[in-house]
């Protein structure tokens, strides 16, 4: 991963944050998407700012954004953007949302940023490098057994019925299980504050940036079958801070 790619990722996060901050806890236009999730003027402004930078600096790369779709999707390198992951947190004034920026190379996440523009917290993970939190290297917590693990997920309604039952089997064996957090949970895994996150029905822009962040801090991210996450994954993900925790989680998910 080139230093210039990392520099650009920081610039994208800076641009998105500058677009988002004026809207936080302020009056803004909001509507419902087709899937009933809220979308705001802040989402669109942030993604537009990031796309403009990519077009100026990497016109040969593809872009896949939640708000404005795909251009040059067949490119070997694609920037995957979620301007506000956790829009419900944003519109209710809770600083637990984040901007997600990923560089996916040949379908595999290679660079990821989680940026919380209100708290000014930023995680950067890049293939072959340690994850950094506000420029300082960070690592996950050692936790090999489920009964000692603190786990999390965003919301029960994000799971289909069978998936929710599967999550419940994991939560029943964990030390603690929390709801809420969106992408912020994965940053907490990288910091060693949370041991695992389990989710379903994610899109590529929801998880691509998370993989390098979690794995660069010593953790692991897989699908519910234990396979590495790629652009072709089905959106059911497990993040474990301690790789030894993955097996007991997958066993309970399987039932």
Secondary structure, 3 states (H helix, E strand, C coil): CCHHHHHHHHHHHHHHHHHHHCCCCCCCCEEECCCCCEEEHHHHHHHHHHHHHHHHHCCCCEEEECCCEEECCCCCEEEEEEEEECHHHHHCCCCCCEEEEEEEECCEEEEEEEEECCCCEEEEEECCCCCEECCEECCCCCCCCHHHCEEEECCHHHCCHHHHHHHHHHHHHCCEEEECCCCHHHHHHHHCCCCEEEECCCCHHHHHHHHHHHHHCCCEEEECCCCECCCCCCCCEEEECCCCHHHHHHHHHHC
